[in-house]
């Protein structure tokens, strides 16, 4: 919260200085202001990502939709399409949090690496599996044979979601080629909280 407040303070100070900026320097000035706004938006999003207030009382679907709304506000140039089965709050808390963070990391990957115009998010709930898919129409990439290559190239987000999925007994599948976009799919087994109580 303190970091967000400091950025807001800087933003207001910059806006007060606007009248004193020479015309030839205005484009650079506006670029700095927009940069502060972007960082502030990302910080606010990160705060809510740590543990969303909607996750326990309202379930995974509503938490994803809530985040998607904020994502669309931050990145209006990206067409975000979402189709989700309703989990009816039946997932164990640990599974909800893992899937939520996988979802966020996949969206972050698209923003940081894909240069995509559209993203499609789909969550299917099968009898013993939940399948979360995030697809984009971005630049794509050559999928390495070994995941360690991602770490060496600095793509630690994919390593993170893989470890989260493995910790839940699931797996991550990546389909991509340069120029054709990417499909990332998390397959995780589950037993609903209601059925686990005997």
N, C-alpha and C positions, 0 to 999 in steps of 0.2 A: 504493500500500500504506500509506503513512504517513497519508493522509487517512482510510482505512478504520479504521486502528488508533486514530486520534484519536477517531473517532466511537464506536468500541467503548468507549473510556475514558470518554467523556461519558455513554454509556448506563449504564455501571456506577455512575458517580457519581450519576446521577439515581435509580437504583434504591436506592442507599444512603440517599438523602434521603427516600424514600417515607414512612418512619415519621414524619418531621417535618412532613409536609404536612397542613394543615388539611383536614377533610372537604370543606368547601365549595370548596376549590381543587383537589380530586383530579381532577375531569374535565379541567381544563385541563392539569394535570400529566401525566395519562395521554396526552393528545393530543400533547404535546411528545415524550414517549417514543416513541409510535408514529410520529411524524414523523421522528425520528432513525433508527428502524428502516427506514423506507421509503427514506430518502436512502442509508443504508448498503447496502441491497439493490440500489439503482440503481447505486451506485458499483462494487459487486462485479460487477454485470452488465456495466457499461461496460468494466471491465478485461478481461473475457473476450471482449468484442466486438471489441477492437482487432485481435486475430489469434488465433483459437481454436486450441488445441493439437491438436485433432482434425482440423483441416481438411486437412492434407497427408497424414498416415498413414492416415486413415480415410475421407476423401472428404466431399462436401457433405451427403449425406443424413444421415450420422451426426452431423455438426456441427450441422445444423438440429435434429435430434431432441434433442441434448444441450442446446442453448439452450432449446428448447421446454420441456424438463423444468424448467429453472431459472425460466423465465417462469411456468409453472403454479404453482410454489412461491410466487413473488412475487405473483401475481394469481390466487388460487384461486377468486375469484368469476367469472372468465371461463372459459367452456367452450371449450377449444382442441382443434380436430380437425385431424389432419394425415394427408395421403395423399401419399406421395412415391415417384416412380420411383427406382430405385437407379442412381446414376451410376457405380458400380463404379470409382471413382477415375479416370474417363476424362477429366474436364474439365481443361483447363489451369489452372494455379494461379491465374492472374489472373482467370479466369472464376469459379472457385470463390469467391474472395474477394469479387468484385463481387456475385454472387448472394446470398452470405451476408449482406453488409451491406445489400443491398436488402431482404432478408427481415426483418432486425432493424429497419430503419427503418420498414417497413410495420406491424410489430407495435407499435412505439413510437407511430406515428401513431394507431392504434386506441385505445391506452390514453390518449393525451393529448387526443384530439379526438372520438372516436366515442361514448363511453359505451355500449359494446356489451356484450351478454351472451354472445355466441358469436363465435368466429373459425374460419374454415375455411382451411386452407393446402393447396395442391395444387401438385405439381411434375411436369410431364409432359416426358419426353424424346423428342423427335421426331427423325427422321433427321438434320436439320441445325439444329434449334432446340431450345432448352430454354425452357419456359413455366412461370413461377412465378406463381401466383395466390394472393392473400390477400383473403378476403371476410369482411365483418362484418355484423352485424345492428344496427348503431348508428344514430345520428341522421342520417347522410348529409349531403350538402351539394350546392350547385349548382356543377357543374364549369364553371369559366370557360373562355372561348374561347381565352384566351392564358395561357400558363404564368406569365408575369411577374406576373399577379394573385396567384398563390400567394406570391411573394416579398413583394409589397406588404402582404399580409395576415399575414405572419409565418410562413407554412407552408413553411419552408425545407426541411423533410424531403423533401417531394415534389420540390422542385428538385434536391436532392442525388441522389435515386435516378434521376431523369431523366438527369442528367449522367453518372451511372455507367453506365446502360444505353446511352446514346449513345456513350460511350467504347468500348463493346464492340461497336458496330455494331447495337445493338438499340433498343428503344423501350419506353415505359411507356404503358399504356392505363388510364384511370380511368373507371369507370361509377358514377355516384352521383346521387341526388336526395334532397332533404330528407325524412327520415322513413322511407327504405327501405334504408338501409345503403349500403355501398360495396364495389365490386369493383376491386381494383388488380391489374394484370397486367403482368409483365415478360416481354418476348419478346426473346431474345438468341440470335444464331446461334453455332454452335460447331463445332469440328472436334476430335475426340478426340485426346489426346496419342498414342495408339497408331497412329491412322490418319495423323497428320501426319508421322510418322517413316518415310521411304521409304529 
